[in-house]
Amino acid sequence: MLLYTKELVAPRAKLTQGLQRFRTQHLRQKYEKMLRREFAHSTIHGIQNVIEEKHIYARYFWLIVVLTATVGLLVIFSMLEHQHSEQQLVSVVETTQYPVYNIQFPAVAICPFNHVNWLRASTAEHRFLPRNADSYTRESFHQLLVQMEQLNFGKFQTLGALSKRNLTALANVSLIKLASYLAYRCDELFEPDSCFFDETKYDCCQLFVAEYTEKGVCLVFNSLISEESRKKKLISEFYPFKISTAGEGSGLKFMLHLNDTFLRAGTQVPFSMHLMIKESNQWSNSMNYHLYENTENFVSIDPMVIQTSKNTETMDPVKRRCYFEHERHPYYPYKDLPYSRTNCIFTCLQWSVIHACNCSMPLYLPDIDDTKECTVQDFACLHRHTDVFGYVKTIDQDKYIKDPRRGQLCPCPDSCNTQLYQTYLNVRRFDYFNATNTTISKRIKAEIYYGQRVLMKIETKLRYSFVDWVAGFGGILGLYVGASTLSFVELGYIVARLLWSLLKDAYAQITSKL
């Protein structure tokens, strides 16, 4: 019988540790071999040299090169990402040969200096005054009509004397209804058969409709503000009108006349007109021309289109510094009236009237729901705030301009899409003769047309769009590590296989212990 001592038996613990070391070395060699095999044909430059170089120093050299290139890639990528996140905008001239038939012909408004047709003054008394009105009330009503002759928004200086009278009996008179009733009708101003557009004769009253502007009731062509104008768009797909030609005789032509019986005896208001050029969806325009009697007026228009790319719609309007037509400024409550900077300013003025006098003036400004219309009893308040309503301030102008007027600050951003009109007015004397060859006074002839058949189009867009970001990233990726999209697929595939192998080996170890 053979006897074994304890010294001849190997300790089990040491044997187990040796097997564990053997297994760990085996797994490490397995993973190293797998990584060598996978990266041997990698499309990422430098990785092959790190794997296949025989000398250890050469491997370290290429490893340092790859790491340095990766750091450079990350630095340049952070700069690229910063530029993209800034969302800088740039305006470029897209073309200088944009045909005029691609844009709507501007809306043209005719606003008389004198807003009152005195032939209807007597009937206005019966319509708007109570039957038992006394002489003082009738005199107050007459003074009201005199003040309404030249009353425009913001020009309330002349209301001071009228506001001192007792106007309680006129408190129920609606100013907007009264002004609409006294305003000149289309057939009372336009000479018959004098309206032409695009070399085609039209009935003037089919072209011009009554609308409210800051000048009161005006006759407007090619507009979309009033309900009647919007109905035209539903009837005709070509409304608002466009033209393809330019030069004299190609645009809008008309002639105005005045019957002296329309005027108040002794009035000092001349027979003149405000000519307003605006966009179809624009409420009004503070910049306008004066057309005087016995003149022939030629207005040449050079439009310019400014558009903002749709890829900026995801930006914050504050950062974009403009609003699209469908977007709404916090102080812009309208749904039917598209946003524009001009419309926003007139809305701001309406809010100013509401805050100062607790009423609104839909005769001159866009109406706001659930607000009371100003009456003659509010004239005192309007008179006190004339310097506020008649002057619009811009942001930060007080830093550069010393102006004692209070004014109204309207923080209205620009419109993202708009049309600008550079206008030129040429005037010459006009003597009109009738069939008997005798001169008939007080005629105004006007012609509005494009100066040229092409225009400039400017587009504002993101300086670095997502496509630019992808292109820039692809460029620096190829420059620093020579990689591409397929390289990322390849790297993901290798990492996935490595993880799968690790999971399989870990599972095998757990099951072997059990």
BELZILIN-V581909 format. One record per backbone hydrogen bond with DSSP energy under -1.0 kcal/mol. NH is the residue of the N-H (numbers start at 1). CO is the residue of the C=O. If there is no record, write none. Layout:
BEGIN
nh:NH co:CO
nh:NH co:CO
END
This chain:
BEGIN
nh:9 co:6
nh:15 co:11
nh:16 co:12
nh:17 co:13
nh:18 co:14
nh:19 co:15
nh:20 co:16
nh:21 co:17
nh:22 co:18
nh:23 co:19
nh:24 co:20
nh:25 co:21
nh:26 co:22
nh:27 co:23
nh:28 co:24
nh:29 co:25
nh:30 co:26
nh:31 co:27
nh:32 co:28
nh:33 co:29
nh:34 co:30
nh:35 co:31
nh:36 co:32
nh:37 co:33
nh:38 co:34
nh:39 co:35
nh:42 co:39
nh:45 co:481
nh:47 co:44
nh:50 co:46
nh:51 co:47
nh:52 co:48
nh:53 co:49
nh:59 co:55
nh:60 co:56
nh:61 co:57
nh:62 co:58
nh:63 co:59
nh:64 co:60
nh:65 co:61
nh:66 co:62
nh:67 co:63
nh:68 co:64
nh:69 co:65
nh:70 co:66
nh:71 co:67
nh:72 co:68
nh:73 co:69
nh:74 co:70
nh:75 co:71
nh:76 co:72
nh:77 co:73
nh:78 co:74
nh:79 co:75
nh:80 co:76
nh:81 co:77
nh:82 co:78
nh:83 co:79
nh:84 co:80
nh:85 co:81
nh:86 co:82
nh:90 co:461
nh:92 co:459
nh:94 co:457
nh:95 co:457
nh:98 co:455
nh:100 co:453
nh:102 co:99
nh:103 co:100
nh:105 co:241
nh:107 co:278
nh:108 co:221
nh:109 co:276
nh:110 co:219
nh:111 co:274
nh:113 co:272
nh:115 co:149
nh:117 co:182
nh:118 co:262
nh:120 co:117
nh:124 co:120
nh:125 co:121
nh:126 co:122
nh:127 co:123
nh:128 co:124
nh:129 co:125
nh:133 co:130
nh:138 co:134
nh:139 co:135
nh:140 co:136
nh:141 co:137
nh:142 co:138
nh:143 co:139
nh:144 co:140
nh:145 co:141
nh:146 co:142
nh:147 co:143
nh:148 co:144
nh:153 co:214
nh:155 co:152
nh:159 co:156
nh:160 co:157
nh:163 co:159
nh:165 co:162
nh:170 co:167
nh:171 co:168
nh:173 co:170
nh:178 co:174
nh:179 co:175
nh:180 co:176
nh:181 co:177
nh:182 co:178
nh:183 co:179
nh:189 co:186
nh:190 co:186
nh:191 co:255
nh:194 co:191
nh:196 co:253
nh:197 co:200
nh:198 co:251
nh:200 co:197
nh:202 co:195
nh:206 co:203
nh:207 co:203
nh:208 co:204
nh:209 co:220
nh:211 co:218
nh:213 co:216
nh:216 co:213
nh:218 co:211
nh:219 co:110
nh:220 co:209
nh:221 co:108
nh:224 co:280
nh:230 co:226
nh:231 co:227
nh:232 co:228
nh:233 co:229
nh:234 co:230
nh:235 co:231
nh:236 co:232
nh:239 co:236
nh:247 co:450
nh:250 co:247
nh:252 co:448
nh:253 co:196
nh:254 co:446
nh:256 co:444
nh:257 co:189
nh:258 co:442
nh:262 co:259
nh:263 co:260
nh:267 co:264
nh:272 co:270
nh:273 co:291
nh:274 co:111
nh:275 co:289
nh:276 co:109
nh:278 co:107
nh:282 co:279
nh:289 co:275
nh:291 co:273
nh:294 co:443
nh:296 co:428
nh:297 co:445
nh:298 co:426
nh:299 co:447
nh:300 co:424
nh:301 co:449
nh:302 co:422
nh:304 co:420
nh:305 co:456
nh:306 co:418
nh:307 co:458
nh:309 co:460
nh:312 co:309
nh:313 co:310
nh:315 co:312
nh:320 co:316
nh:321 co:317
nh:322 co:317
nh:323 co:414
nh:327 co:324
nh:332 co:329
nh:339 co:325
nh:344 co:340
nh:345 co:341
nh:346 co:342
nh:347 co:343
nh:348 co:344
nh:349 co:345
nh:350 co:346
nh:351 co:347
nh:352 co:348
nh:353 co:349
nh:354 co:350
nh:355 co:351
nh:356 co:352
nh:357 co:353
nh:358 co:354
nh:360 co:372
nh:364 co:361
nh:365 co:361
nh:374 co:360
nh:378 co:375
nh:379 co:376
nh:382 co:378
nh:383 co:379
nh:384 co:380
nh:385 co:381
nh:386 co:383
nh:389 co:385
nh:390 co:386
nh:393 co:408
nh:397 co:394
nh:399 co:396
nh:400 co:397
nh:401 co:397
nh:407 co:387
nh:408 co:391
nh:410 co:393
nh:412 co:410
nh:416 co:323
nh:418 co:306
nh:420 co:304
nh:422 co:302
nh:424 co:300
nh:426 co:298
nh:428 co:296
nh:430 co:294
nh:434 co:438
nh:437 co:434
nh:440 co:432
nh:444 co:256
nh:445 co:295
nh:446 co:254
nh:447 co:297
nh:448 co:252
nh:449 co:299
nh:451 co:301
nh:455 co:98
nh:457 co:95
nh:458 co:305
nh:459 co:92
nh:460 co:307
nh:461 co:90
nh:463 co:88
nh:469 co:465
nh:470 co:466
nh:471 co:467
nh:472 co:468
nh:473 co:469
nh:474 co:470
nh:475 co:471
nh:476 co:472
nh:477 co:473
nh:478 co:474
nh:479 co:475
nh:480 co:476
nh:481 co:477
nh:483 co:477
nh:488 co:484
nh:489 co:485
nh:490 co:486
nh:491 co:487
nh:492 co:488
nh:493 co:489
nh:494 co:490
nh:495 co:491
nh:496 co:492
nh:497 co:493
nh:498 co:494
nh:499 co:495
nh:500 co:496
nh:501 co:497
nh:502 co:498
nh:503 co:499
nh:504 co:500
nh:505 co:501
nh:506 co:502
nh:507 co:503
nh:508 co:504
nh:509 co:505
nh:510 co:506
nh:511 co:507
nh:512 co:508
nh:513 co:509
nh:514 co:510
END
